Amino acid sequence: MANQKINFGKKKKKLNPKKLGITAVAALLVIFLGVKGVGATTSYIAEKKEEKIVQEKKAEAERIAAEKKRKEEEEAKKRMVGVNHDAKQYSYDALKVSEKLKTYDYTNNGEKIVFLTFDDGSSTTVTPQILDTLKQNNVKATFFVTGQNIERGGKPAEALVKRAFDEGNAIANHSYSHDYKYLYPGRTLNLDNFLADFNKTDEILKRVISPYFSTRVLRCPGGHMSWKGMDTLDAYLNENNMASIDWNALNADAEGRKKNASELAEHAKKTAEGKEMVVILMHDTYGKEETAKALPEIIKYFKDNGYEFKTLA
């Protein structure tokens, strides 16, 4: 049997080249500078260690900042303002429309646009019919919802809000209570009451649609033009990049005597005449079944006259 050499020594540790370099430099300093150089050597080693610590801290700070930015970008992608991501193609800047309405300028460089808007929903009776007609005609609308009506309708009403949103329609805020005396005591805006009321509906919409949902579009109950002291609301909206939207056409389903579907459609056509940009007021709350029946004729009128259907966001 051939003799085998057995190594009883300890396993050699791998040497760190970087440490060897620093040690070598330190040794050379001692040789050339003598005992007096030991202090300088110690300072040199401490300085290099401090540099390494600073570099590591900087790298960690950069990593944390990059991760924070990544998360913020991911959160931003999830946010939905007024419409879902796929429905942005149907939306139009509500701030531009608001300015048009304020200045009574309904021209649009020859391009005809109509915004179908429905107030006071969702209702479990009328809203489903409205949504069915919109889908059948492949057009989108803007729903100015009231929180109280959503709550009264329970889960079915909540499902309708979500359905409207999922089908590409815009969801906007029309207050929680729609209570004129609370919102405008003495016919003058109470901003605190107004914001508290609208915030309640915002919270309902976040719960029903998504925590990432918000809307910057609102409609004042009774219309912005109807009340005093609205300058404080205007300042708030301006600061928060929000828009208050009234209307420049209507089907008159909340004015005067009750009308049938044909009368509602004719009123909508008449009030839209000569306007390149039309914001038409209608309602999808309880008791507005004739509005649902009139909608196909109203849509046909705007299609036949070359209007493009857009939503407010």
C-alpha positions in Angstrom: 0.0 0.0 0.0 1.5 3.3 -1.0 2.3 5.8 1.7 -0.2 8.6 1.9 0.7 11.9 3.4 -1.8 13.1 5.9 -2.1 16.9 6.4 -2.7 17.4 10.1 -2.6 21.2 9.7 -5.6 23.6 9.9 -7.4 24.5 6.8 -6.0 27.7 5.4 -8.4 30.6 5.4 -8.9 32.6 2.2 -7.2 36.0 2.5 -9.1 39.1 1.7 -7.1 41.0 -1.0 -8.6 44.3 0.1 -7.5 43.8 3.7 -4.1 42.5 2.6 -3.7 45.8 0.6 -4.5 47.9 3.6 -2.3 45.8 5.9 0.6 46.0 3.4 0.3 49.8 3.1 0.2 50.0 6.9 3.3 47.8 7.2 5.2 49.9 4.8 4.3 53.0 6.7 5.7 51.4 9.9 8.9 50.4 8.1 9.6 53.7 6.5 8.3 56.0 9.2 9.3 54.0 12.3 7.6 54.0 15.6 6.4 57.5 15.1 4.5 56.4 12.0 2.4 53.9 14.0 0.0 56.7 14.9 -0.3 57.8 11.3 -0.9 54.2 10.3 -3.7 53.8 12.8 -5.3 57.0 11.5 -5.0 55.8 7.9 -6.8 52.5 8.8 -9.5 54.3 10.7 -10.0 56.7 7.8 -10.4 53.9 5.3 -12.9 52.1 7.6 -14.9 55.4 8.0 -14.9 55.8 4.2 -16.3 52.3 3.8 -19.1 53.0 6.3 -20.0 56.2 4.6 -20.1 54.5 1.2 -22.3 51.7 2.6 -24.7 54.2 4.2 -24.9 56.1 1.0 -25.6 53.0 -1.0 -28.3 52.0 1.5 -29.9 55.4 1.3 -30.0 55.3 -2.5 -31.5 51.8 -2.4 -34.2 53.0 0.0 -35.0 56.1 -2.1 -35.2 54.0 -5.3 -37.6 51.5 -3.6 -39.7 54.3 -2.3 -39.9 55.8 -5.8 -40.8 52.5 -7.3 -43.7 52.0 -4.8 -45.0 55.5 -5.4 -45.0 54.9 -9.1 -46.9 51.6 -8.6 -49.4 53.3 -6.4 -49.8 56.1 -9.0 -50.6 53.5 -11.6 -53.4 52.1 -9.5 -55.1 55.5 -9.0 -58.3 56.1 -11.0 -59.8 59.6 -11.3 -63.4 59.6 -12.4 -63.0 56.7 -14.8 -61.2 53.4 -15.0 -57.9 53.2 -16.9 -59.5 51.7 -20.0 -62.1 54.4 -20.2 -59.8 57.4 -20.3 -60.2 57.4 -24.1 -63.8 58.5 -23.6 -63.1 61.2 -21.0 -62.7 65.0 -21.5 -61.1 67.6 -19.2 -63.8 68.7 -16.9 -62.0 72.0 -16.1 -62.2 73.0 -19.7 -65.9 72.2 -19.8 -66.5 74.1 -16.6 -64.9 77.2 -18.0 -67.0 77.0 -21.1 -70.2 76.8 -19.1 -69.1 79.7 -16.9 -68.5 81.9 -19.9 -71.5 80.7 -21.9 -69.2 79.8 -24.7 -70.5 76.6 -26.3 -68.3 76.7 -29.4 -65.7 74.0 -29.9 -63.8 74.7 -33.1 -66.4 73.0 -35.2 -66.2 69.7 -33.3 -69.4 68.6 -31.7 -69.3 67.0 -28.3 -72.1 65.9 -26.0 -71.9 64.9 -22.3 -74.9 62.8 -21.2 -75.2 63.4 -17.4 -77.5 61.8 -14.9 -78.1 63.1 -11.4 -79.2 61.7 -8.0 -78.6 58.0 -8.6 -78.0 55.3 -8.3 -81.5 53.9 -8.2 -82.4 50.2 -8.5 -85.3 51.0 -10.8 -84.1 53.5 -13.4 -80.3 53.2 -13.4 -80.3 49.6 -14.8 -82.4 50.7 -17.8 -80.1 53.7 -18.4 -77.0 51.4 -18.3 -78.6 48.9 -20.6 -79.3 51.6 -23.2 -75.8 53.1 -23.0 -74.3 49.7 -23.5 -76.6 48.8 -26.4 -75.6 52.1 -28.1 -72.0 51.9 -27.2 -71.9 55.4 -25.6 -70.7 56.5 -22.2 -72.2 58.9 -19.7 -71.3 60.7 -16.5 -73.3 59.8 -13.3 -73.5 62.4 -10.6 -74.3 60.1 -7.7 -75.7 61.0 -4.2 -74.3 59.0 -1.3 -77.7 58.8 0.5 -79.4 57.2 -2.4 -76.6 54.6 -2.7 -77.0 53.8 0.9 -80.7 53.5 0.7 -80.4 51.1 -2.2 -78.0 48.9 -0.3 -75.9 46.3 -2.1 -78.0 46.4 -5.4 -77.4 50.2 -5.7 -73.7 49.7 -4.9 -73.4 47.1 -7.6 -74.9 49.5 -10.1 -72.4 52.2 -9.3 -69.6 49.6 -9.8 -71.2 48.4 -13.0 -71.4 51.9 -14.4 -67.8 52.4 -13.6 -66.7 49.1 -15.0 -68.5 49.7 -18.2 -66.5 52.9 -18.9 -68.8 55.6 -17.5 -67.6 58.4 -15.3 -68.6 58.6 -11.7 -68.9 62.1 -10.2 -70.0 63.5 -6.8 -73.5 65.1 -6.3 -73.3 65.4 -2.5 -74.5 63.0 0.1 -77.8 64.5 1.3 -78.8 66.8 -1.6 -80.3 69.0 1.3 -80.5 72.6 0.2 -81.1 73.9 3.8 -78.0 72.1 5.1 -75.7 73.0 2.1 -77.0 76.5 1.5 -78.7 77.9 4.6 -80.5 81.2 3.8 -79.6 80.4 0.1 -75.9 81.0 0.9 -73.2 78.4 0.7 -71.9 76.9 4.0 -68.6 75.6 2.8 -67.9 73.5 5.9 -71.3 71.7 5.6 -70.8 71.4 1.8 -67.4 69.8 2.0 -68.4 67.4 4.9 -71.4 66.3 2.8 -69.4 65.7 -0.3 -66.6 63.9 1.6 -69.2 61.4 2.8 -70.0 60.4 -0.7 -66.3 60.3 -1.6 -65.8 57.7 1.2 -68.7 55.6 -0.1 -67.3 55.6 -3.6 -63.9 54.5 -2.4 -65.5 51.6 -0.6 -67.8 50.7 -3.4 -65.5 51.1 -6.4 -61.9 51.0 -5.1 -59.7 52.6 -2.4 -57.7 54.0 -5.4 -60.8 55.8 -6.8 -61.3 59.5 -6.6 -63.2 62.1 -8.6 -62.4 65.8 -9.2 -65.8 66.5 -10.7 -68.8 67.5 -8.7 -72.2 69.0 -9.4 -73.8 71.3 -6.8 -77.3 70.3 -5.9 -79.6 72.9 -7.6 -76.7 74.0 -9.7 -73.8 76.3 -9.0 -75.6 79.2 -10.5 -78.5 79.1 -8.0 -76.8 80.1 -4.8 -75.0 83.0 -3.1 -71.5 83.0 -1.6 -70.1 80.4 -4.1 -66.7 82.3 -4.4 -65.3 80.3 -1.4 -66.2 77.1 -3.1 -64.6 78.3 -6.3 -61.4 79.1 -4.5 -61.4 75.6 -2.9 -62.0 73.9 -6.2 -59.2 75.9 -7.9 -56.7 75.0 -5.1 -57.6 71.3 -5.5 -57.7 71.1 -9.3 -61.4 70.3 -9.2 -64.4 71.2 -11.4 -68.0 72.1 -10.7 -70.2 71.2 -13.7 -73.6 72.7 -14.3 -75.4 72.2 -17.7 -76.5 74.0 -20.9 -79.2 71.6 -22.0 -81.8 69.4 -20.3 -84.7 67.1 -20.9 -86.7 68.8 -18.2 -87.5 65.6 -16.2 -87.3 67.6 -13.0 -89.0 70.8 -14.2 -92.7 71.6 -14.3 -95.3 68.9 -14.9 -94.4 65.3 -15.4 -93.6 64.6 -19.1 -93.7 61.5 -21.2 -90.6 60.1 -23.0 -91.4 61.9 -26.3 -91.7 65.3 -24.6 -88.5 64.7 -22.7 -86.6 63.9 -25.8 -88.0 66.9 -27.7 -87.0 69.2 -24.8 -83.5 67.8 -24.9 -83.2 68.4 -28.6 -84.5 71.9 -28.4 -82.2 73.1 -25.6 -79.1 71.6 -27.4 -79.8 73.4 -30.7 -76.9 75.5 -32.1 -74.4 74.3 -29.4 -71.1 72.5 -30.4 -70.5 71.5 -26.8 -73.6 70.2 -24.9 -73.8 69.2 -21.3 -77.3 67.7 -20.9 -78.9 67.3 -17.5 -81.1 64.2 -16.9 -81.9 62.1 -13.8 -81.7 58.4 -13.1 -83.3 58.5 -9.6 -86.5 56.8 -8.6 -89.6 57.9 -10.6 -87.7 58.8 -13.7 -88.7 55.8 -15.8 -89.8 58.1 -18.7 -86.2 59.4 -18.9 -85.0 55.9 -19.4 -87.5 55.5 -22.2 -86.5 58.7 -23.8 -82.8 58.0 -23.8 -82.6 55.9 -27.0 -84.2 58.8 -29.0 -81.9 61.4 -27.4 -78.8 59.3 -28.2 -80.0 58.9 -31.8 -80.5 62.6 -32.2 -76.9 63.4 -31.2 -75.5 60.6 -33.3 -77.5 61.7 -36.3 -76.2 65.2 -35.9 -72.5 64.3 -35.7 -71.9 64.6 -32.0 -69.1 62.6 -30.2 -70.1 61.3 -26.8 -67.6 62.0 -24.0 -67.5 61.7 -20.2 -66.4 64.3 -17.6 -63.2 63.5 -15.6 
